[in-house]
Amino acid sequence: MSLWKHFRAVSLCLFLLIFPAYMAYMICQFFHMDFWLLIIISSSILTSLQVAVCVVCYGVSETVFGEWSVMGSTIILVHSYYNVWLRAQLGWQSFLLRRDAVNKIKSLPTASNTQLEQYISLITF
């Protein structure tokens, strides 16, 4: 039974490490790679690594050396809330703000050739 618990914990850890890399690859296939996309992908992978290392490795040690305790469960819940949930909310809010900024920039009128020539003539004098 202990071997099965260990296998499940290690499998979950591998999933948490491999799946974000796969998702990052798929996102790069659909969107043009720019600075903001790189930030979002790196933040997602960093969060996944933190979860895998801190939470799942703790779970593996508890599975191998003992059973879950109230203190261990509390630590996992606090870590998950502060390092995963709040970080995901901040990332989502940042994404929405950047999307709004891009939409506002795209809604600005495009200058005509005449307007550009007038502007250039004002600068050169």
Order of alpha helices (4+ residues) and beta strands (2+ residues): alpha-alpha-alpha-alpha-alpha-alpha
